[in-house]
């Protein structure tokens, strides 16, 4: 979830969907210094799609060392939520 604090206190928490929340375990969220990126660890895996081209297979094989579901570090831009909050906040002013 993400929630914003405005002039009148905290807003309503908003679920961040599958962009952030995986079926497995996600942990240790941290904001970037500028507050625009969320970093977290997760057991999620990058999905493989078939059929694959040779180049995709080579890329997937190289990533398999990292794509192992063992709490790797992920990042997500918070721009969609920040933009929506800015638009919603300006509509209430």
N, CA, C and O of each residue as an XYZ file, in Angstrom:
372
protein
N       0.833     -1.180      0.000
C       0.000      0.000      0.000
C       0.873      1.237      0.000
O       2.025      1.209      0.435
N       0.298      2.330     -0.500
C       0.952      3.632     -0.433
C      -0.089      4.606      0.114
O      -1.273      4.517     -0.211
N       0.367      5.521      0.938
C      -0.529      6.528      1.498
C       0.232      7.848      1.539
O       1.442      7.875      1.766
N      -0.486      8.930      1.321
C       0.128     10.248      1.287
C      -0.388     11.088      2.445
O      -1.533     10.947      2.875
N       0.468     11.954      2.934
C       0.092     12.883      3.994
C      -0.035     14.266      3.385
O       0.876     14.750      2.713
N      -1.168     14.890      3.627
C      -1.415     16.227      3.121
C      -1.588     17.221      4.246
O      -1.226     16.947      5.391
N      -2.139     18.367      3.923
C      -2.346     19.429      4.915
C      -3.220     18.975      6.081
O      -3.050     19.439      7.209
N      -4.145     18.077      5.807
C      -5.121     17.677      6.823
C      -4.860     16.278      7.372
O      -5.766     15.656      7.926
N      -3.649     15.781      7.227
C      -3.304     14.469      7.770
C      -3.123     13.426      6.681
O      -2.924     13.744      5.509
N      -3.199     12.180      7.101
C      -2.966     11.054      6.201
C      -4.192     10.755      5.359
O      -5.325     10.851      5.831
N      -3.954     10.393      4.109
C      -5.028     10.013      3.197
C      -5.385      8.544      3.348
O      -4.975      7.889      4.307
N      -6.137      8.042      2.414
C      -6.558      6.638      2.397
C      -5.479      5.790      1.734
O      -4.996      6.146      0.659
N      -5.089      4.671      2.353
C      -4.101      3.790      1.726
C      -4.608      3.247      0.390
O      -5.786      2.918      0.249
N      -3.707      3.157     -0.585
C      -4.020      2.658     -1.926
C      -3.182      1.409     -2.184
O      -1.960      1.434     -2.040
N      -3.842      0.324     -2.563
C      -3.130     -0.910     -2.886
C      -2.327     -0.696     -4.159
O      -2.839     -0.130     -5.125
N      -1.084     -1.140     -4.173
C      -0.205     -0.891     -5.315
C      -0.270     -1.990     -6.366
O       0.467     -1.934     -7.351
N      -1.114     -2.967     -6.189
C      -1.342     -3.988     -7.194
C      -0.157     -4.923     -7.391
O       0.761     -4.970     -6.573
N      -0.196     -5.661     -8.488
C       0.814     -6.675     -8.751
C       2.156     -6.095     -9.196
O       3.143     -6.823     -9.298
N       2.196     -4.793     -9.461
C       3.472     -4.162     -9.792
C       4.435     -4.287     -8.612
O       5.637     -4.475     -8.795
N       3.897     -4.182     -7.420
C       4.705     -4.265     -6.203
C       4.449     -5.572     -5.458
O       5.388     -6.192     -4.959
N       3.208     -5.990     -5.379
C       2.830     -7.148     -4.568
C       2.823     -8.431     -5.393
O       2.035     -8.578     -6.327
N       3.710     -9.354     -5.038
C       3.806    -10.638     -5.727
C       3.072    -11.703     -4.913
O       2.815    -11.504     -3.726
N       2.731    -12.835     -5.541
C       2.078    -13.915     -4.797
C       2.954    -14.457     -3.669
O       2.435    -14.915     -2.651
N       4.274    -14.409     -3.837
C       5.189    -14.895     -2.811
C       5.464    -13.817     -1.782
O       4.605    -12.987     -1.484
N       6.641    -13.842     -1.259
C       7.025    -12.925     -0.193
C       7.809    -11.737     -0.740
O       8.747    -11.903     -1.519
N       7.416    -10.546     -0.324
C       8.137     -9.314     -0.610
C       8.528     -8.714      0.743
O       7.780     -8.837      1.713
N       9.686     -8.069      0.812
C      10.145     -7.569      2.110
C      11.060     -6.371      1.951
O      11.519     -6.054      0.853
N      11.312     -5.719      3.066
C      12.322     -4.666      3.188
C      12.157     -3.507      2.205
O      13.114     -3.167      1.509
N      10.984     -2.895      2.125
C      10.830     -1.760      1.200
C      11.639     -0.545      1.663
O      11.730     -0.261      2.857
N      12.214      0.151      0.712
C      12.975      1.368      0.980
C      12.723      2.368     -0.139
O      12.610      1.995     -1.307
N      12.636      3.644      0.228
C      12.483      4.709     -0.764
C      13.847      5.220     -1.203
O      14.794      5.257     -0.417
N      13.931      5.609     -2.457
C      15.146      6.257     -2.949
C      15.254      7.627     -2.274
O      14.260      8.140     -1.760
N      16.454      8.225     -2.270
C      16.604      9.535     -1.637
C      15.657     10.600     -2.171
O      15.243     11.485     -1.423
N      15.301     10.529     -3.474
C      14.384     11.524     -4.033
C      12.916     11.147     -3.835
O      12.026     11.910     -4.210
N      12.656      9.968     -3.245
C      11.282      9.543     -2.970
C      10.488      9.130     -4.196
O       9.262      9.035     -4.128
N      11.155      8.882     -5.315
C      10.443      8.564     -6.555
C      10.561      7.107     -6.986
O       9.944      6.700     -7.970
N      11.352      6.316     -6.255
C      11.549      4.912     -6.586
C      11.450      4.085     -5.311
O      11.971      4.471     -4.264
N      10.778      2.946     -5.410
C      10.684      2.009     -4.295
C      11.601      0.834     -4.593
O      11.518      0.231     -5.663
N      12.468      0.513     -3.655
C      13.332     -0.666     -3.736
C      12.846     -1.669     -2.703
O      12.450     -1.285     -1.603
N      12.874     -2.950     -3.049
C      12.444     -3.984     -2.113
C      13.024     -5.318     -2.538
O      13.456     -5.479     -3.679
N      13.034     -6.269     -1.625
C      13.472     -7.617     -1.976
C      12.231     -8.482     -2.160
O      11.186     -8.236     -1.559
N      12.373     -9.507     -3.010
C      11.214    -10.326     -3.337
C      11.647    -11.712     -3.793
O      12.729    -11.898     -4.349
N      10.774    -12.673     -3.542
C      10.980    -14.030     -4.032
C      10.421    -14.214     -5.446
O      10.486    -15.313     -5.997
N       9.882    -13.159     -6.029
C       9.265    -13.256     -7.354
C      10.274    -13.666     -8.416
O      11.485    -13.540     -8.237
N       9.745    -14.153     -9.511
C      10.547    -14.546    -10.666
C      10.081    -13.760    -11.887
O       8.901    -13.433    -12.015
N      11.011    -13.465    -12.772
C      10.651    -12.872    -14.058
C      10.065    -13.999    -14.901
O      10.726    -15.020    -15.090
N       8.847    -13.846    -15.411
C       8.237    -14.937    -16.175
C       8.945    -15.183    -17.499
O       9.437    -14.254    -18.140
N       8.988    -16.441    -17.892
C       9.515    -16.823    -19.209
C       8.338    -17.038    -20.142
O       7.309    -17.583    -19.744
N       8.494    -16.614    -21.370
C       7.434    -16.768    -22.363
C       7.945    -17.650    -23.495
O       9.086    -17.515    -23.936
N       7.106    -18.531    -23.947
C       7.476    -19.457    -25.021
C       6.497    -19.300    -26.162
O       5.335    -19.002    -25.888
N       6.865    -19.475    -27.405
C       8.228    -19.772    -27.861
C       9.114    -18.541    -27.745
O       8.636    -17.407    -27.767
N      10.415    -18.787    -27.622
C      11.392    -17.709    -27.488
C      12.304    -17.697    -28.711
O      12.556    -18.724    -29.342
N      12.785    -16.507    -29.016
C      13.813    -16.409    -30.048
C      15.149    -16.839    -29.430
O      15.256    -16.960    -28.210
N      16.127    -17.062    -30.239
C      17.458    -17.437    -29.725
C      17.993    -16.350    -28.796
O      18.559    -16.646    -27.744
N      17.812    -15.104    -29.187
C      18.297    -13.985    -28.359
C      17.590    -13.961    -27.005
O      18.236    -13.739    -25.981
N      16.278    -14.185    -26.983
C      15.544    -14.226    -25.718
C      16.033    -15.377    -24.848
O      16.175    -15.214    -23.636
N      16.292    -16.543    -25.448
C      16.788    -17.698    -24.692
C      18.150    -17.403    -24.085
O      18.406    -17.761    -22.936
N      19.029    -16.751    -24.847
C      20.342    -16.391    -24.321
C      20.215    -15.404    -23.164
O      20.911    -15.528    -22.157
N      19.336    -14.437    -23.311
C      19.108    -13.463    -22.240
C      18.549    -14.154    -21.002
O      18.996    -13.886    -19.887
N      17.574    -15.043    -21.191
C      16.981    -15.758    -20.065
C      18.003    -16.645    -19.367
O      18.000    -16.740    -18.140
N      18.878    -17.295    -20.132
C      19.911    -18.136    -19.523
C      20.884    -17.298    -18.701
O      21.288    -17.706    -17.611
N      21.259    -16.141    -19.212
C      22.171    -15.256    -18.467
C      21.499    -14.737    -17.202
O      22.158    -14.568    -16.176
N      20.199    -14.484    -17.265
C      19.468    -13.965    -16.107
C      19.128    -15.054    -15.103
O      18.775    -14.743    -13.965
N      19.225    -16.319    -15.489
C      18.785    -17.395    -14.600
C      19.576    -17.433    -13.298
O      19.058    -17.877    -12.273
N      20.816    -16.977    -13.325
C      21.601    -16.926    -12.092
C      20.941    -15.957    -11.115
O      20.894    -16.214     -9.912
N      20.442    -14.863    -11.629
C      19.791    -13.864    -10.789
C      18.323    -14.188    -10.562
O      17.812    -13.981     -9.462
N      17.643    -14.684    -11.566
C      16.198    -14.933    -11.513
C      15.936    -16.269    -10.808
O      15.516    -17.247    -11.427
N      16.198    -16.282     -9.494
C      16.151    -17.528     -8.750
C      15.159    -17.521     -7.584
O      15.058    -18.511     -6.859
N      14.431    -16.425     -7.393
C      13.431    -16.359     -6.325
C      14.028    -16.292     -4.931
O      13.363    -16.654     -3.961
N      15.265    -15.837     -4.811
C      15.918    -15.803     -3.505
C      16.126    -14.372     -3.014
O      17.255    -13.947     -2.766
N      15.036    -13.645     -2.879
C      15.043    -12.286     -2.332
C      16.026    -11.353     -3.024
O      16.851    -10.707     -2.378
N      15.925    -11.295     -4.325
C      16.708    -10.335     -5.080
C      16.108     -8.944     -4.915
O      14.973     -8.798     -4.463
N      16.871     -7.937     -5.282
C      16.431     -6.547     -5.148
C      15.681     -6.125     -6.414
O      16.150     -6.334     -7.533
N      14.524     -5.537     -6.211
C      13.686     -5.041     -7.300
C      13.469     -3.548     -7.098
O      13.639     -3.027     -5.995
N      13.092     -2.866     -8.176
C      12.756     -1.449     -8.063
C      11.520     -1.154     -8.895
O      11.287     -1.767     -9.937
N      10.743     -0.212     -8.415
C       9.519      0.212     -9.089
C       9.453      1.732     -9.036
O       9.621      2.331     -7.974
N       9.210      2.344    -10.176
C       8.996      3.789    -10.209
C       7.667      4.097     -9.526
O       6.662      3.433     -9.781
N       7.667      5.089     -8.674
C       6.442      5.512     -7.994
C       5.702      6.597     -8.774
O       4.704      7.131     -8.291
N       6.174      6.923     -9.962
C       5.586      8.004    -10.763
C       4.068      7.877    -10.936
O       3.377      8.883    -10.778
N       3.506      6.695    -11.253
C       2.049      6.641    -11.422
C       1.281      7.056    -10.167
O       0.264      7.742    -10.264
N       1.750      6.652     -9.009
C       1.061      6.993     -7.756
C       1.318      8.444     -7.368
O       0.419      9.124     -6.874
N       2.543      8.922     -7.591
C       2.856     10.319     -7.295
C       2.063     11.257     -8.195
O       1.535     12.270     -7.737
N       1.982     10.913     -9.487
C       1.225     11.734    -10.435
C      -0.262     11.744    -10.089
O      -0.907     12.792    -10.131
N      -0.808     10.565     -9.746
C      -2.225     10.486     -9.384
C      -2.501     11.282     -8.121
O      -3.529     11.951     -8.018
N      -1.597     11.213     -7.169
C      -1.775     11.970     -5.930
C      -1.706     13.474     -6.192
O      -2.483     14.244     -5.627
N      -0.773     13.889     -7.052
C      -0.653     15.317     -7.388
C      -1.908     15.812     -8.097
O      -2.389     16.909     -7.814
N      -2.444     15.004     -9.024
C      -3.664     15.392     -9.741
C      -4.854     15.438     -8.796
O      -5.678     16.348     -8.873
N      -4.944     14.464     -7.911
C      -6.060     14.409     -6.956
C      -5.969     15.572     -5.969
O      -6.977     16.187     -5.624
N      -4.744     15.864     -5.521
C      -4.551     16.967     -4.575
C      -4.860     18.318     -5.171
O      -5.429     19.180     -4.500
N      -4.488     18.517     -6.437
C      -4.762     19.816     -7.077
C      -6.243     19.977     -7.373
O      -6.737     21.101     -7.459
N      -6.968     18.854     -7.532
C      -8.411     18.946     -7.780
C      -9.159     19.363     -6.515
O     -10.262     19.904     -6.592
N      -8.557     19.110     -5.348
C      -9.221     19.451     -4.084
C      -8.881     20.854     -3.615
O      -9.483     21.321     -2.648
N      -7.965     21.536     -4.239
C      -7.543     22.859     -3.774
C      -8.478     23.940     -4.210
O      -8.258     25.110     -3.897
